[in-house]
């Protein structure tokens, strides 16, 4: 069951009512920083594994 535009607007309205506009921007910023940190961690772990494979070969 796909989520359409009307459903997303309803969810957005509820989130604004619960948290307020100022808090939403802070949550978005923190979420972005978390995703950035996660991606960096995955990149670091991948390069560590690749380095270990190269050392054993």
PQR file of N, CA, C, O and H, with PARSE charges and radii, in Angstrom:
ATOM      1  N   UNK A   1       0.848  -1.175   0.000 -0.4000 1.5000
ATOM      2  CA  UNK A   1       0.000   0.000   0.000 -0.0000 2.0000
ATOM      3  C   UNK A   1       0.896   1.243   0.000  0.5500 1.7000
ATOM      4  O   UNK A   1       1.477   1.596   1.027 -0.5500 1.4000
ATOM      5  N   UNK A   2       1.001   1.887  -1.130 -0.4000 1.5000
ATOM      6  CA  UNK A   2       1.897   3.049  -1.224 -0.0000 2.0000
ATOM      7  C   UNK A   2       1.380   4.256  -0.440  0.5500 1.7000
ATOM      8  O   UNK A   2       0.176   4.442  -0.259 -0.5500 1.4000
ATOM      9  H   UNK A   2       0.530   1.601  -1.964  0.4000 1.0000
ATOM     10  N   UNK A   3       2.313   5.048   0.006 -0.4000 1.5000
ATOM     11  CA  UNK A   3       1.983   6.269   0.731 -0.0000 2.0000
ATOM     12  C   UNK A   3       1.990   7.423  -0.273  0.5500 1.7000
ATOM     13  O   UNK A   3       2.985   7.645  -0.963 -0.5500 1.4000
ATOM     14  H   UNK A   3       3.291   4.897  -0.141  0.4000 1.0000
ATOM     15  N   UNK A   4       0.892   8.144  -0.350 -0.4000 1.5000
ATOM     16  CA  UNK A   4       0.782   9.240  -1.298 -0.0000 2.0000
ATOM     17  C   UNK A   4       0.997  10.586  -0.645  0.5500 1.7000
ATOM     18  O   UNK A   4       1.295  10.679   0.545 -0.5500 1.4000
ATOM     19  H   UNK A   4       0.083   7.963   0.210  0.4000 1.0000
ATOM     20  N   UNK A   5       0.841  11.621  -1.436 -0.4000 1.5000
ATOM     21  CA  UNK A   5       1.044  12.985  -0.959 -0.0000 2.0000
ATOM     22  C   UNK A   5       0.068  13.381   0.151  0.5500 1.7000
ATOM     23  O   UNK A   5       0.491  14.007   1.122 -0.5500 1.4000
ATOM     24  H   UNK A   5       0.598  11.546  -2.403  0.4000 1.0000
ATOM     25  N   UNK A   6      -1.223  13.040   0.046 -0.4000 1.5000
ATOM     26  CA  UNK A   6      -2.136  13.431   1.134 -0.0000 2.0000
ATOM     27  C   UNK A   6      -1.748  12.826   2.490  0.5500 1.7000
ATOM     28  O   UNK A   6      -1.859  13.479   3.527 -0.5500 1.4000
ATOM     29  H   UNK A   6      -1.566  12.531  -0.744  0.4000 1.0000
ATOM     30  N   UNK A   7      -1.297  11.579   2.462 -0.4000 1.5000
ATOM     31  CA  UNK A   7      -0.890  10.939   3.708 -0.0000 2.0000
ATOM     32  C   UNK A   7       0.346  11.616   4.300  0.5500 1.7000
ATOM     33  O   UNK A   7       0.434  11.828   5.509 -0.5500 1.4000
ATOM     34  H   UNK A   7      -1.208  11.049   1.619  0.4000 1.0000
ATOM     35  N   UNK A   8       1.298  11.950   3.425 -0.4000 1.5000
ATOM     36  CA  UNK A   8       2.508  12.630   3.904 -0.0000 2.0000
ATOM     37  C   UNK A   8       2.183  13.998   4.488  0.5500 1.7000
ATOM     38  O   UNK A   8       2.775  14.398   5.491 -0.5500 1.4000
ATOM     39  H   UNK A   8       1.227  11.777   2.443  0.4000 1.0000
ATOM     40  N   UNK A   9       1.260  14.711   3.882 -0.4000 1.5000
ATOM     41  CA  UNK A   9       0.861  16.019   4.415 -0.0000 2.0000
ATOM     42  C   UNK A   9       0.205  15.887   5.782  0.5500 1.7000
ATOM     43  O   UNK A   9       0.443  16.705   6.671 -0.5500 1.4000
ATOM     44  H   UNK A   9       0.779  14.387   3.068  0.4000 1.0000
ATOM     45  N   UNK A  10      -0.607  14.874   5.951 -0.4000 1.5000
ATOM     46  CA  UNK A  10      -1.247  14.646   7.252 -0.0000 2.0000
ATOM     47  C   UNK A  10      -0.202  14.340   8.316  0.5500 1.7000
ATOM     48  O   UNK A  10      -0.258  14.880   9.421 -0.5500 1.4000
ATOM     49  H   UNK A  10      -0.800  14.209   5.229  0.4000 1.0000
ATOM     50  N   UNK A  11       0.747  13.479   7.985 -0.4000 1.5000
ATOM     51  CA  UNK A  11       1.813  13.140   8.939 -0.0000 2.0000
ATOM     52  C   UNK A  11       2.638  14.377   9.270  0.5500 1.7000
ATOM     53  O   UNK A  11       2.966  14.604  10.435 -0.5500 1.4000
ATOM     54  H   UNK A  11       0.793  13.040   7.087  0.4000 1.0000
ATOM     55  N   UNK A  12       2.976  15.177   8.269 -0.4000 1.5000
ATOM     56  CA  UNK A  12       3.742  16.401   8.495 -0.0000 2.0000
ATOM     57  C   UNK A  12       2.988  17.366   9.397  0.5500 1.7000
ATOM     58  O   UNK A  12       3.584  17.980  10.282 -0.5500 1.4000
ATOM     59  H   UNK A  12       2.709  14.993   7.323  0.4000 1.0000
ATOM     60  N   UNK A  13       1.682  17.507   9.182 -0.4000 1.5000
ATOM     61  CA  UNK A  13       0.876  18.392  10.025 -0.0000 2.0000
ATOM     62  C   UNK A  13       0.869  17.910  11.475  0.5500 1.7000
ATOM     63  O   UNK A  13       0.968  18.719  12.399 -0.5500 1.4000
ATOM     64  H   UNK A  13       1.198  17.009   8.462  0.4000 1.0000
ATOM     65  N   UNK A  14       0.755  16.619  11.674 -0.4000 1.5000
ATOM     66  CA  UNK A  14       0.754  16.064  13.033 -0.0000 2.0000
ATOM     67  C   UNK A  14       2.109  16.297  13.708  0.5500 1.7000
ATOM     68  O   UNK A  14       2.166  16.661  14.883 -0.5500 1.4000
ATOM     69  H   UNK A  14       0.675  15.963  10.924  0.4000 1.0000
ATOM     70  N   UNK A  15       3.192  16.089  12.966 -0.4000 1.5000
ATOM     71  CA  UNK A  15       4.531  16.292  13.521 -0.0000 2.0000
ATOM     72  C   UNK A  15       4.725  17.755  13.908  0.5500 1.7000
ATOM     73  O   UNK A  15       5.291  18.045  14.962 -0.5500 1.4000
ATOM     74  H   UNK A  15       3.146  15.794  12.012  0.4000 1.0000
ATOM     75  N   UNK A  16       4.263  18.676  13.067 -0.4000 1.5000
ATOM     76  CA  UNK A  16       4.378  20.104  13.390 -0.0000 2.0000
ATOM     77  C   UNK A  16       3.576  20.441  14.641  0.5500 1.7000
ATOM     78  O   UNK A  16       4.032  21.220  15.478 -0.5500 1.4000
ATOM     79  H   UNK A  16       3.804  18.441  12.211  0.4000 1.0000
ATOM     80  N   UNK A  17       2.401  19.866  14.773 -0.4000 1.5000
ATOM     81  CA  UNK A  17       1.589  20.120  15.962 -0.0000 2.0000
ATOM     82  C   UNK A  17       2.257  19.585  17.226  0.5500 1.7000
ATOM     83  O   UNK A  17       2.188  20.213  18.282 -0.5500 1.4000
ATOM     84  H   UNK A  17       2.031  19.232  14.094  0.4000 1.0000
ATOM     85  N   UNK A  18       2.891  18.446  17.118 -0.4000 1.5000
ATOM     86  CA  UNK A  18       3.500  17.823  18.292 -0.0000 2.0000
ATOM     87  C   UNK A  18       4.797  18.540  18.693  0.5500 1.7000
ATOM     88  O   UNK A  18       4.980  18.879  19.863 -0.5500 1.4000
ATOM     89  H   UNK A  18       2.947  17.936  16.260  0.4000 1.0000
ATOM     90  N   UNK A  19       5.690  18.769  17.736 -0.4000 1.5000
ATOM     91  CA  UNK A  19       7.012  19.274  18.061 -0.0000 2.0000
ATOM     92  C   UNK A  19       7.170  20.775  17.874  0.5500 1.7000
ATOM     93  O   UNK A  19       7.984  21.389  18.564 -0.5500 1.4000
ATOM     94  H   UNK A  19       5.542  18.493  16.786  0.4000 1.0000
ATOM     95  N   UNK A  20       6.430  21.373  16.977 -0.4000 1.5000
ATOM     96  CA  UNK A  20       6.616  22.784  16.664 -0.0000 2.0000
ATOM     97  C   UNK A  20       7.678  22.945  15.581  0.5500 1.7000
ATOM     98  O   UNK A  20       8.511  22.065  15.367 -0.5500 1.4000
ATOM     99  H   UNK A  20       5.769  20.874  16.417  0.4000 1.0000
ATOM    100  N   UNK A  21       7.627  24.078  14.912 -0.4000 1.5000
ATOM    101  CA  UNK A  21       8.505  24.304  13.767 -0.0000 2.0000
ATOM    102  C   UNK A  21       9.972  24.381  14.178  0.5500 1.7000
ATOM    103  O   UNK A  21      10.825  23.815  13.493 -0.5500 1.4000
ATOM    104  H   UNK A  21       6.950  24.793  15.086  0.4000 1.0000
ATOM    105  N   UNK A  22      10.283  25.054  15.257 -0.4000 1.5000
ATOM    106  CA  UNK A  22      11.677  25.216  15.690 -0.0000 2.0000
ATOM    107  C   UNK A  22      12.322  23.904  16.058  0.5500 1.7000
ATOM    108  O   UNK A  22      13.485  23.662  15.736 -0.5500 1.4000
ATOM    109  H   UNK A  22       9.590  25.513  15.813  0.4000 1.0000
ATOM    110  N   UNK A  23      11.582  23.066  16.724 -0.4000 1.5000
ATOM    111  CA  UNK A  23      12.123  21.778  17.153 -0.0000 2.0000
ATOM    112  C   UNK A  23      12.335  20.853  15.956  0.5500 1.7000
ATOM    113  O   UNK A  23      13.262  20.043  15.959 -0.5500 1.4000
ATOM    114  H   UNK A  23      10.638  23.262  16.986  0.4000 1.0000
ATOM    115  N   UNK A  24      11.490  20.964  14.940 -0.4000 1.5000
ATOM    116  CA  UNK A  24      11.625  20.109  13.760 -0.0000 2.0000
ATOM    117  C   UNK A  24      12.935  20.391  13.042  0.5500 1.7000
ATOM    118  O   UNK A  24      13.597  19.459  12.586 -0.5500 1.4000
ATOM    119  H   UNK A  24      10.737  21.622  14.938  0.4000 1.0000
ATOM    120  N   UNK A  25      13.320  21.649  12.934 -0.4000 1.5000
ATOM    121  CA  UNK A  25      14.590  21.964  12.267 -0.0000 2.0000
ATOM    122  C   UNK A  25      15.765  21.395  13.042  0.5500 1.7000
ATOM    123  O   UNK A  25      16.735  20.929  12.446 -0.5500 1.4000
ATOM    124  H   UNK A  25      12.782  22.406  13.304  0.4000 1.0000
ATOM    125  N   UNK A  26      15.687  21.429  14.363 -0.4000 1.5000
ATOM    126  CA  UNK A  26      16.748  20.865  15.193 -0.0000 2.0000
ATOM    127  C   UNK A  26      16.805  19.347  15.031  0.5500 1.7000
ATOM    128  O   UNK A  26      17.889  18.772  14.938 -0.5500 1.4000
ATOM    129  H   UNK A  26      14.899  21.808  14.847  0.4000 1.0000
ATOM    130  N   UNK A  27      15.650  18.704  14.998 -0.4000 1.5000
ATOM    131  CA  UNK A  27      15.597  17.256  14.807 -0.0000 2.0000
ATOM    132  C   UNK A  27      16.179  16.887  13.446  0.5500 1.7000
ATOM    133  O   UNK A  27      16.938  15.924  13.336 -0.5500 1.4000
ATOM    134  H   UNK A  27      14.769  19.172  15.074  0.4000 1.0000
ATOM    135  N   UNK A  28      15.828  17.646  12.410 -0.4000 1.5000
ATOM    136  CA  UNK A  28      16.358  17.394  11.073 -0.0000 2.0000
ATOM    137  C   UNK A  28      17.863  17.533  11.012  0.5500 1.7000
ATOM    138  O   UNK A  28      18.544  16.723  10.383 -0.5500 1.4000
ATOM    139  H   UNK A  28      15.212  18.429  12.499  0.4000 1.0000
ATOM    140  N   UNK A  29      18.379  18.553  11.660 -0.4000 1.5000
ATOM    141  CA  UNK A  29      19.829  18.772  11.690 -0.0000 2.0000
ATOM    142  C   UNK A  29      20.526  17.610  12.393  0.5500 1.7000
ATOM    143  O   UNK A  29      21.529  17.095  11.898 -0.5500 1.4000
ATOM    144  H   UNK A  29      17.825  19.211  12.170  0.4000 1.0000
ATOM    145  N   UNK A  30      19.999  17.199  13.540 -0.4000 1.5000
ATOM    146  CA  UNK A  30      20.600  16.098  14.290 -0.0000 2.0000
ATOM    147  C   UNK A  30      20.518  14.791  13.509  0.5500 1.7000
ATOM    148  O   UNK A  30      21.452  13.990  13.531 -0.5500 1.4000
ATOM    149  H   UNK A  30      19.185  17.617  13.942  0.4000 1.0000
ATOM    150  N   UNK A  31      19.407  14.578  12.823 -0.4000 1.5000
ATOM    151  CA  UNK A  31      19.257  13.380  12.010 -0.0000 2.0000
ATOM    152  C   UNK A  31      20.280  13.378  10.876  0.5500 1.7000
ATOM    153  O   UNK A  31      20.884  12.345  10.586 -0.5500 1.4000
ATOM    154  H   UNK A  31      18.647  15.229  12.806  0.4000 1.0000
ATOM    155  N   UNK A  32      20.474  14.521  10.239 -0.4000 1.5000
ATOM    156  CA  UNK A  32      21.463  14.632   9.172 -0.0000 2.0000
ATOM    157  C   UNK A  32      22.870  14.351   9.661  0.5500 1.7000
ATOM    158  O   UNK A  32      23.644  13.667   8.990 -0.5500 1.4000
ATOM    159  H   UNK A  32      19.983  15.360  10.475  0.4000 1.0000
ATOM    160  N   UNK A  33      23.201  14.879  10.832 -0.4000 1.5000
ATOM    161  CA  UNK A  33      24.522  14.618  11.403 -0.0000 2.0000
ATOM    162  C   UNK A  33      24.692  13.135  11.736  0.5500 1.7000
ATOM    163  O   UNK A  33      25.775  12.575  11.564 -0.5500 1.4000
ATOM    164  H   UNK A  33      22.573  15.434  11.376  0.4000 1.0000
ATOM    165  N   UNK A  34      23.632  12.510  12.207 -0.4000 1.5000
ATOM    166  CA  UNK A  34      23.681  11.079  12.514 -0.0000 2.0000
ATOM    167  C   UNK A  34      23.898  10.242  11.272  0.5500 1.7000
ATOM    168  O   UNK A  34      24.692   9.302  11.284 -0.5500 1.4000
ATOM    169  H   UNK A  34      22.752  12.964  12.347  0.4000 1.0000
ATOM    170  N   UNK A  35      23.202  10.573  10.205 -0.4000 1.5000
ATOM    171  CA  UNK A  35      23.370   9.845   8.941 -0.0000 2.0000
ATOM    172  C   UNK A  35      24.786  10.044   8.409  0.5500 1.7000
ATOM    173  O   UNK A  35      25.408   9.102   7.918 -0.5500 1.4000
ATOM    174  H   UNK A  35      22.556  11.337  10.195  0.4000 1.0000
ATOM    175  N   UNK A  36      25.287  11.266   8.510 -0.4000 1.5000
ATOM    176  CA  UNK A  36      26.648  11.556   8.045 -0.0000 2.0000
ATOM    177  C   UNK A  36      27.665  10.734   8.840  0.5500 1.7000
ATOM    178  O   UNK A  36      28.596  10.170   8.266 -0.5500 1.4000
ATOM    179  H   UNK A  36      24.781  12.030   8.909  0.4000 1.0000
ATOM    180  N   UNK A  37      27.486  10.668  10.152 -0.4000 1.5000
ATOM    181  CA  UNK A  37      28.384   9.877  10.989 -0.0000 2.0000
ATOM    182  C   UNK A  37      28.306   8.396  10.675  0.5500 1.7000
ATOM    183  O   UNK A  37      29.326   7.707  10.657 -0.5500 1.4000
ATOM    184  H   UNK A  37      26.729  11.127  10.619  0.4000 1.0000
ATOM    185  N   UNK A  38      27.098   7.903  10.427 -0.4000 1.5000
ATOM    186  CA  UNK A  38      26.918   6.496  10.084 -0.0000 2.0000
ATOM    187  C   UNK A  38      27.626   6.175   8.771  0.5500 1.7000
ATOM    188  O   UNK A  38      28.324   5.166   8.669 -0.5500 1.4000
ATOM    189  H   UNK A  38      26.270   8.463  10.441  0.4000 1.0000
ATOM    190  N   UNK A  39      27.448   7.032   7.768 -0.4000 1.5000
ATOM    191  CA  UNK A  39      28.095   6.801   6.477 -0.0000 2.0000
ATOM    192  C   UNK A  39      29.612   6.817   6.619  0.5500 1.7000
ATOM    193  O   UNK A  39      30.297   6.002   6.001 -0.5500 1.4000
ATOM    194  H   UNK A  39      26.881   7.851   7.850  0.4000 1.0000
ATOM    195  N   UNK A  40      30.141   7.726   7.417 -0.4000 1.5000
ATOM    196  CA  UNK A  40      31.589   7.787   7.629 -0.0000 2.0000
ATOM    197  C   UNK A  40      32.077   6.522   8.327  0.5500 1.7000
ATOM    198  O   UNK A  40      33.138   5.997   7.988 -0.5500 1.4000
ATOM    199  H   UNK A  40      29.585   8.388   7.918  0.4000 1.0000
ATOM    200  N   UNK A  41      31.316   6.031   9.292 -0.4000 1.5000
ATOM    201  CA  UNK A  41      31.694   4.802   9.987 -0.0000 2.0000
ATOM    202  C   UNK A  41      31.702   3.603   9.055  0.5500 1.7000
ATOM    203  O   UNK A  41      32.603   2.767   9.128 -0.5500 1.4000
ATOM    204  H   UNK A  41      30.454   6.457   9.567  0.4000 1.0000
ATOM    205  N   UNK A  42      30.718   3.511   8.186 -0.4000 1.5000
ATOM    206  CA  UNK A  42      30.674   2.418   7.216 -0.0000 2.0000
ATOM    207  C   UNK A  42      31.854   2.513   6.263  0.5500 1.7000
ATOM    208  O   UNK A  42      32.476   1.504   5.930 -0.5500 1.4000
ATOM    209  H   UNK A  42      29.986   4.190   8.126  0.4000 1.0000
ATOM    210  N   UNK A  43      32.159   3.726   5.827 -0.4000 1.5000
ATOM    211  CA  UNK A  43      33.283   3.933   4.911 -0.0000 2.0000
ATOM    212  C   UNK A  43      34.598   3.521   5.580  0.5500 1.7000
ATOM    213  O   UNK A  43      35.431   2.856   4.964 -0.5500 1.4000
ATOM    214  H   UNK A  43      31.654   4.545   6.097  0.4000 1.0000
ATOM    215  N   UNK A  44      34.778   3.917   6.836 -0.4000 1.5000
ATOM    216  CA  UNK A  44      35.994   3.557   7.566 -0.0000 2.0000
ATOM    217  C   UNK A  44      36.101   2.048   7.759  0.5500 1.7000
ATOM    218  O   UNK A  44      37.176   1.475   7.578 -0.5500 1.4000
ATOM    219  H   UNK A  44      34.101   4.457   7.337  0.4000 1.0000
ATOM    220  N   UNK A  45      35.000   1.402   8.124 -0.4000 1.5000
ATOM    221  CA  UNK A  45      35.011  -0.038   8.330 -0.0000 2.0000
ATOM    222  C   UNK A  45      35.301  -0.765   7.026  0.5500 1.7000
ATOM    223  O   UNK A  45      36.029  -1.758   7.018 -0.5500 1.4000
ATOM    224  H   UNK A  45      34.127   1.868   8.271  0.4000 1.0000
ATOM    225  N   UNK A  46      34.743  -0.283   5.932 -0.4000 1.5000
ATOM    226  CA  UNK A  46      34.981  -0.908   4.631 -0.0000 2.0000
ATOM    227  C   UNK A  46      36.449  -0.796   4.238  0.5500 1.7000
ATOM    228  O   UNK A  46      37.046  -1.759   3.756 -0.5500 1.4000
ATOM    229  H   UNK A  46      34.151   0.523   5.939  0.4000 1.0000
ATOM    230  N   UNK A  47      37.022   0.383   4.447 -0.4000 1.5000
ATOM    231  CA  UNK A  47      38.434   0.547   4.082 -0.0000 2.0000
ATOM    232  C   UNK A  47      39.335  -0.301   4.983  0.5500 1.7000
ATOM    233  O   UNK A  47      40.362  -0.803   4.525 -0.5500 1.4000
ATOM    234  H   UNK A  47      36.536   1.164   4.839  0.4000 1.0000
ATOM    235  N   UNK A  48      38.964  -0.468   6.265 -0.4000 1.5000
ATOM    236  CA  UNK A  48      39.748  -1.325   7.158 -0.0000 2.0000
ATOM    237  C   UNK A  48      39.719  -2.773   6.687  0.5500 1.7000
ATOM    238  O   UNK A  48      40.748  -3.449   6.691 -0.5500 1.4000
ATOM    239  H   UNK A  48      38.130  -0.060   6.637  0.4000 1.0000
ATOM    240  N   UNK A  49      38.555  -3.248   6.284 -0.4000 1.5000
ATOM    241  CA  UNK A  49      38.424  -4.618   5.801 -0.0000 2.0000
ATOM    242  C   UNK A  49      39.210  -4.800   4.504  0.5500 1.7000
ATOM    243  O   UNK A  49      39.894  -5.807   4.321 -0.5500 1.4000
ATOM    244  H   UNK A  49      37.719  -2.698   6.281  0.4000 1.0000
ATOM    245  N   UNK A  50      39.108  -3.827   3.615 -0.4000 1.5000
ATOM    246  CA  UNK A  50      39.853  -3.908   2.357 -0.0000 2.0000
ATOM    247  C   UNK A  50      41.361  -3.923   2.621  0.5500 1.7000
ATOM    248  O   UNK A  50      42.097  -4.657   1.962 -0.5500 1.4000
ATOM    249  H   UNK A  50      38.552  -3.009   3.764  0.4000 1.0000
ATOM    250  N   UNK A  51      41.823  -3.117   3.581 -0.4000 1.5000
ATOM    251  CA  UNK A  51      43.248  -3.108   3.925 -0.0000 2.0000
ATOM    252  C   UNK A  51      43.692  -4.460   4.472  0.5500 1.7000
ATOM    253  O   UNK A  51      44.769  -4.949   4.131 -0.5500 1.4000
ATOM    254  H   UNK A  51      41.225  -2.521   4.117  0.4000 1.0000
ATOM    255  N   UNK A  52      42.850  -5.070   5.333 -0.4000 1.5000
ATOM    256  CA  UNK A  52      43.177  -6.385   5.879 -0.0000 2.0000
ATOM    257  C   UNK A  52      43.257  -7.434   4.786  0.5500 1.7000
ATOM    258  O   UNK A  52      44.130  -8.301   4.817 -0.5500 1.4000
ATOM    259  H   UNK A  52      41.975  -4.673   5.610  0.4000 1.0000
ATOM    260  N   UNK A  53      42.354  -7.361   3.820 -0.4000 1.5000
ATOM    261  CA  UNK A  53      42.360  -8.326   2.717 -0.0000 2.0000
ATOM    262  C   UNK A  53      43.635  -8.156   1.886  0.5500 1.7000
ATOM    263  O   UNK A  53      44.255  -9.144   1.494 -0.5500 1.4000
ATOM    264  H   UNK A  53      41.644  -6.657   3.794  0.4000 1.0000
ATOM    265  N   UNK A  54      44.025  -6.909   1.618 -0.4000 1.5000
ATOM    266  CA  UNK A  54      45.227  -6.650   0.833 -0.0000 2.0000
ATOM    267  C   UNK A  54      46.473  -7.138   1.559  0.5500 1.7000
ATOM    268  O   UNK A  54      47.399  -7.641   0.924 -0.5500 1.4000
ATOM    269  H   UNK A  54      43.521  -6.106   1.937  0.4000 1.0000
ATOM    270  N   UNK A  55      46.510  -6.994   2.894 -0.4000 1.5000
ATOM    271  CA  UNK A  55      47.669  -7.445   3.682 -0.0000 2.0000
ATOM    272  C   UNK A  55      47.802  -8.963   3.641  0.5500 1.7000
ATOM    273  O   UNK A  55      48.917  -9.485   3.622 -0.5500 1.4000
ATOM    274  H   UNK A  55      45.758  -6.585   3.410  0.4000 1.0000
ATOM    275  N   UNK A  56      46.683  -9.675   3.627 -0.4000 1.5000
ATOM    276  CA  UNK A  56      46.721 -11.143   3.643 -0.0000 2.0000
ATOM    277  C   UNK A  56      47.009 -11.703   2.257  0.5500 1.7000
ATOM    278  O   UNK A  56      47.420 -12.857   2.133 -0.5500 1.4000
ATOM    279  H   UNK A  56      45.777  -9.251   3.642  0.4000 1.0000
ATOM    280  N   UNK A  57      46.799 -10.908   1.218 -0.4000 1.5000
ATOM    281  CA  UNK A  57      47.006 -11.418  -0.129 -0.0000 2.0000
ATOM    282  C   UNK A  57      48.437 -11.297  -0.577  0.5500 1.7000
ATOM    283  O   UNK A  57      48.769 -11.687  -1.697 -0.5500 1.4000
ATOM    284  H   UNK A  57      46.465  -9.971   1.319  0.4000 1.0000
TER
END
